[in-house]
Amino acid sequence: MHAEHRHQAILRRLREEGSLRVSDFAAELGVSHVTVRRDVEVLADRGLVVRVHGGAMHPETWAETAPADAGPTPSAGGKERVFGLLVPSADYYYPEVIKGARAAAAARDIRLVLDFSDYDGDQERAQAKRMIDDGVDGLLVVPSGPLGWYEELTVPAVLVERRPDLDTAAAIDHVVSDHTYGARLAVRHLAEAGHRRIALLVRGPSPTGPWIIEGFEAGVRGSGLKAPLPTSVFDIGGWAPGSPEYDHPVEELLDAAAEGRIDAVIAHPDNEALGLLRRLRSRAVSIPGDVAIVAYDDEVAALADIPLSAIAPAKHEVGASAVELLARRLDRPDGPRHRLFILPQLRVRSSSGT
């Protein structure tokens, strides 16, 4: 069907029913969602229709149904922008990222559409496709599966809290917490407090883990410290308590602490720091007298019975900055790509002795 015929069909449907959904109308015409979405954009630029999330409305219908404070009818240069936000989880770490994105979107009159992948890469891709079919202008994505699939997206995208493979991936805007800096900051804090035998307990395979390990090792070297043990990095992987792969490194760390071979631990994430605190105290290890603890993430660290010092990524700022990057990309499609690193902060509490 020729474009002009599709345009007339869209206008006819809107005159009859007042609105249409892009995905349904595309199926009726036997064309792609992208084709109908572009037709709607052309008609909206001419002021003939109002583009809304997932579809289009007749201008009179929109004026009758829009809230009183919705402002003028969206049109060329002023149509509603819609950003999709895909995050792995609704709890732990990401609520603050979502809040930051929501605040920045509201300040720019951008509608934010949220979905959760539950750390399922296939589900994540399906959700991204569905959001694009429904008409989002761009995507903010925290990939939970293999990287690289976002290169095939038909709308601009910004990676959040993930770094692309810069050797093989196409250039893409991304904003991340600088976890390497955060781990170095934790080591420096402990070293300045007089600790010389510092260890790291970490979930290494997590997206954050490798950067924390890199920062920890760089911090130890930069502070002139010597490794107190054959390895000072105790990696519990993705294993659960009770499994040999989890219990062995944790018990090795507890033994070293009880015997005085280490005097400080950086623990990632918060729940591991809380568990470590409980296990050390059960062995009559004093916190912070014998061993100081710094948690990484600062989600619940302050709620421990001995409040834990923590490295706190600026999650709210990460979400807000991601929205700003995506808005800039839409305004300047050919502008330079941005790689934005946001520095975490140290929050000192009782567990590190200062």
RANOR-V267804 format. One record per pair of residues at least 12 apart in sequence whose ideal C-beta (glycine too) atoms are under 7 Angstrom apart, sorted by the first residue. I is the first residue (numbers start at 1). J is the second residue. Records with the same first field share a line. If there is no record, write none. Layout:
I->J, J
This chain:
1->29, 31
3->39
6->29, 39
7->39, 43
9->29
10->39, 40, 43, 49, 56
11->48
13->25
14->49, 56, 57, 58
15->58
18->57, 58, 61
19->55, 56, 57, 61
20->55, 56
21->54, 55
22->36, 37, 40, 54, 55, 133, 134, 135
23->133, 134
33->133
34->154
37->135
40->56
44->75, 76, 79
45->76
47->75, 76
50->62, 73, 74
51->74, 79, 80
52->80
53->82, 111, 113, 134, 135
54->134, 135
55->135
59->73
80->111
81->110, 111, 137
82->111, 113, 135, 136, 137
83->105, 110, 112, 136, 137, 138, 140, 323, 326
84->113, 131, 136, 139, 140
85->98, 101, 112, 113, 114, 140
86->115, 117, 124, 127, 128, 139, 141, 142
87->116, 142
88->116, 117, 118, 119, 142, 144
89->116
90->116
92->299
93->297, 299, 315
96->315, 316
97->160, 315, 318, 319
98->114, 319
99->316, 319
100->315, 316, 317, 318, 319, 320
101->140, 319, 320, 322, 323
103->320
104->320, 323, 324
105->323
108->327
110->323, 327
113->131, 136
115->127
117->144
119->144
120->144
121->144, 145, 146
124->143, 144, 145
125->149
128->141, 153
132->153, 154, 155
136->155
137->155, 330
138->155, 156, 157, 326, 329, 330
139->153, 155, 157
140->158, 160, 322, 323, 326
141->157, 159, 160
142->160, 161, 162
143->159, 162
147->162, 164, 165, 169
148->169
150->172
151->169, 170
156->326, 329, 330
157->172
158->173, 174, 175, 322, 325, 326
159->172, 174
160->175, 318, 322
161->176, 177, 318
162->174, 176, 207
163->176
171->337
172->337
173->325, 329, 337, 338
174->339
175->318, 321, 322, 325, 340, 342
176->341
177->313, 314, 318, 342, 344
178->341, 342, 343, 344
179->208, 211, 212, 215
180->211, 214, 215
181->215, 343, 344
182->215, 296, 311, 313, 344
183->212, 215, 216, 219, 266
184->215, 218, 219, 222
185->311, 344, 346
186->266, 294, 311, 346
187->216, 219, 220, 223
188->219, 223
189->294, 346, 352
190->264, 292, 294, 352
191->223, 225
193->292, 352, 353, 354
195->263, 264, 292
196->225, 263
197->228, 261, 262, 263
198->220, 225, 232, 262, 264, 266
199->229, 232, 234, 253, 256, 262, 265
200->213, 216, 232, 233, 234, 266
201->234, 236, 253, 265, 267, 272, 276
202->233, 235, 268
203->236, 237, 238, 268, 269
204->235, 237
205->237, 238
208->268
212->268, 296
213->233
216->233, 266
228->261, 262
229->256, 261
234->249, 252, 253
235->249
236->249, 250
254->279, 280, 283
257->280, 285, 291
258->283, 285
262->291
263->291, 292
264->291, 292
265->291, 293
266->294, 296
267->293, 295, 296
268->296, 297
269->296, 297
270->295, 297, 298, 299, 300, 301
273->293, 295, 301, 308
274->300, 304
276->293
277->293, 304, 306, 308
287->306, 351
288->350, 351, 352, 353
292->351, 352, 353
293->308, 351, 352
294->309, 310, 311, 352
295->308, 310
296->310, 311
297->313
298->310, 311, 312, 347
302->349
306->350, 351
307->349, 350, 351
308->349, 351
309->347, 348, 349, 351, 352
310->347
311->344, 346
312->344, 345, 347
313->344
314->342, 344, 345
317->342
318->342
321->340, 342
325->338, 340
